[in-house]
Amino acid sequence: MDTTLRRDGGLPPRMLWTLAIVAGVSVANIYYNQPLLDMMRRDLGVSEFHANFISVITQAGYALGLLFIIPLGDLCHRKKIILTNFTLLIMSLTAIALSGNIYATWAASLVTGACSMIPQIFVPIASEFSEPERKGRNVGVVISGLLTGILASRVVSGLVGDAIGWRGMYLIAAALMAVCLAVTVKTLPDISPTFNGSYAKLMRSVLSLVAGQPALRVYSARAGLAFGSFLALWSCLAFKMGQAPFHADSDVVGMLGLCGVAGAVTASFVGRWVKSVGIRRFNYIGCALMLAAWASLYFCGDSYGGIISGILLIDIGMQCIQLSNQTSIFDVCPSASNRVNTIFMTTYFIGGSLGTLLAGTGWELWGWAGVAAVGALLTLASLSLTLLTRL
């Protein structure tokens, strides 16, 4: 099938939608735990702080996978990398479902996070093989699939957790990875590597890109800080909703994820218009929306209206920032698309892990006010990078 694809030659619609759907299903593994954290805490007999670490470790694992596995897409056959990771995901998700203590859950969550980086192999494929005028749109389609998977993961895990428990959700997730493996075997082309040399040389080239491309550093850092703000909300929302005045279970927290459809719709729009509107404008718009979201979440956080408004605003704002920056990174060094995406997404999820950790600490010390302060400060840090640079 590889002969049907040429770089910049056009991506068949069937292939594009396969990439988008599988991206959504596989990225969901990182987010299933968010509506279930309170339930997992009670079942495993741990504190809220230790339960929050399930999410932190999963995201840290994702960052490690992005850093050490994604670059292999330039060195090895991508199909082999993807199939190996699906196999490991089946095992790690099953291990979470069967775990009897928090330490086993943490260990399996680390592997799950690391191996769920598969969508970030798909994004460079959408960029490399699309016609130049359709690159932004096609990258946006794959990211829309990814975002739909994120929002669906929270809804599904909340409903399934309420119906059959959190362990059942992870068994279902393992089965979905088996389906994705079968689909990938059948439909994904065996794309040839673009880098000649050893793995050590490949990783050194990643460091060279970081050192030599200031635009890449700025694009990555401001998106990562914004993502930290975004995950500050989702990592502590289950704790907030479990208290007065809501006293909501995991199904309600999951249903709130439906608000993320606004972000999924925004992704395709941003991908299509980033060149004409401009990356700086999208970042200003995104930060303004995220700050408004945190204002709503804090000042009106004891009402469903305030929570829903905050989720809508933060989802739209986040996609304005992520897509405008991620679409632009592939112009920095087109021949190193996987390594460029590695730098971007590793920074992105380091920011996410930082936001989750700080939010958990803020919740422990000051409750919801601490979470809101963390989210607002991370957004301001992202905004400052745009204000202090010309990028």
Secondary structure by P-SEA (a helix, b strand, c coil): ccccccccccccaaaaaaaaaaaaaaaccccccccaaaaaaaaacccaaaaaaaaaaaaaaaaaaaaccccccccccaaaaaaaaaaaaaaaaaaaaacccaaaaaaaaaaaaaacaaaaaaaaaaaaaccccaaaaaaaaaaaaaaaaaaaaaaaaaaaaacccaaaaaaaaaaaaaaaaaaaacccccccccccccaaaaaaaaaaaaaccaaaaaaaaaaaaaaaaaaaaaacaaaaaacccccccaaaaaaacccaaaaaaaaaaaaaccccccaaaaaaaaaaaaaaaaaaaacccccaaaaaaaaaaaaaaaaaaaaaaaaacccccccaaaaaaaaaaaaaaaaaaaaaaaaaaaaacccaaaaaaaaaaaaaaaaaaaaaccc
